[in-house]
Structure formats: C-alpha cells, structure tokens
Amino acid sequence: MNNTSNDILDGKTVLITGGTGSFGKKFIEVALKEYNPRKVIVFSRDELKQHEMRQDFPESSTSPMRYFIGDVRELGRLMRAFEGVDYVIHAAALKQVPTCEYNPFEAVKTNILGGKNIIDAAIDCRVKKVVALSTDKAVNPVNLYGATKLCAEKMFVQANVYSGDKGTAFAVTRYGNVVGSRGSVVPLFQAQKSNGCLTVTDPRMTRFWITLEQGVRFVIKCLGIMKGGEIFVPKIPSMNIMELARAVAPGCPTKSIGIRPGEKLHEALISEHESRDTCEYDGMYIIRPAHAHRITECRTWECNVPEGFTYTSDGNSDWLRSEDILPLLESLLVSHNDLRKA
C-alpha cells in the first residue's frame, strides 16, 4: 500500500475551515508550493484576517486561492461553500482552554454543533473526503475543550455510517501541542526572557510536540490513505517543559505558578481502552472505530498493538532535549512573527 498519493491535491478543490489560522496558513503554503490544486478555499469568519492573508496568497484569475466569509455554526453558508469541493480540512475551533471554560455554550456551538454542520453539508454536497483536526486533550478529557473535541471525534467517525451511498468519507487526525501556533508557549517564553524570569506551571509537566509543517504534512498524508472512520495519531516526541525553557532562555530563572484549572500534568494520545482497535503503521497509529463492522473499509487496518497499550507524553520513548530544540527555535519564532501579522 502506498503511504500517500504524491498528487493527492492536484486538480482538486480543497476547503479549509478556520483557514486564516496558523494551520491554514501553513497548509496553503505547502499546497501551493508542492501541489497543483484547482482551488484552495479559505473559509473563516474574520474579514480582516482574510484581507491580510490575501497579501501573501492573492486571489486572482490565475491563482487557485478563494476566500469565503462564513461561520461553521451556519449550515446554509457551509452548503453554499461546499458546492464543488472535493476535500474539506476542518480546522475551525474554539481551542483556548480558559476561553472554553468561561464560555461553554459558545464552545459547544462551534466545536460540536459546528462539526455536525460540517458533516451534514459535506454529505449533502457529496464532498469526497473530510479530515477533522483533533487534539490530545480529547483523550480522557478534563476540560470542556477536550470534551467538545472528544464529542466531535465520535461524530466524525460515525458520520461514515450516515453518508451511506453519498460516498463521503470522514476521518480524524489527533496530535499534540503545535509549536509555533497562535498561543504557543514558545513566543511567551521569548517575551518573558527579556524580563529575566520564565513562568512554568509545573516543572514535571510533559507534552507531545509537533511543528506546524509536520502537522500539515501529516494531515495531507492521512487524506491520501484514509478509508473513512479512522483516527490517525502521529508518532511524535515528548518534551519536558523545563527542557523547553532551557532551550528558549538558557540560564534564565523560572518560577512555578501551578497547574491551571482544566490542565493535566501529562497528556495522552491513545488511551488504554483504544488499544484493542489500534494499528501501528508507517510512523503513526491508526485507531479503527469501535463499531468497525458498520464501517467496513476500516476493517482492512489490522490491529497489532498489545491490549492495554497507551501512548502518553510521560511514557513516550522519544524525547526532545534542549539541544534538539535550539536549531528549531529561530525558524519557529520567525514563523510566529509571520503568523501574528496574518
């Protein structure tokens, strides 16, 4: 089986919800540089961000770029936007943990009801494939953001049953903290460095780490190999928060401020109960739906990890040390500065 199709986006119309975010910008950068898509549609609700994004990715008769103002909460707008679309990458979400805790109904409307609208519009418009972006916080969630993403995961997996003979396939990618994205701790540490002290929640804290570009390439790869119903989990390294602090500001003192409400000391990408449905394959794990007999294509993934297997940030075999991060920091910080402008 091929890992992915090298021309998966060529000649296709791709729509990215939340397309003005950090993932969307990097996705478009890769798509335009390495593929030949027919159209790349940015679907988002912020006209200013779209205007600023046009400066880097112009919309013209010779460009595949298109910009579409809309909100995933509005089914009618999605129905219009999805006309003629081959692939949808669903990246729109309310993702800041404190924001979701303080505004729970808004998080539900965007992350859950918005997900339902994506599913309904994709099926009715006969979109070929949909990949929804998820997070490690959806595994054994302890905050509302994680709970809404867990609910969304289950909706997108089960959507393959609802699509019936319409043929739309749905899959999910689940990965950890994205270094360099909006809200990343890297630029926060960089800003605090000038004050002479970095604030860390707990020196024992560990997280999975993935760069924006790695995340984008993983999503494209999964788009190529998906059958429908999978949750794709990349094999990525873990990092201790103190290693990151040492990399950003060597010798700078740190101050522990305590774990925030709704935050874990360590994160998980695969839980124990998911192990019986998990396949290890080509640098990733693939979690089949628990009701795989109802989503027949997924049955071809052979589950081959031990029952009881877990994939956690503190139990990972792959770790990043401060010296591993140093070569990445400059490009990550440049990327962050560019994203702030976008």
Helices and strands as residue ranges (DSSP letters): E 13-17, H 22-34, E 39-44, H 47-56, E 65-69, H 75-81, E 87-90, H 97-102, H 104-107, I 108-113, H 114-124, E 129-135, G 136-138, H 144-162, G 164-166, E 169-175, E 177-179, H 185-193, E 198-200, E 206-211, H 212-225, E 231-234, E 238-240, H 241-248, E 254-256, E 268-270, G 272-277, E 278-281, E 284-287, G 292-294, G 296-300, E 311-312, H 322-341
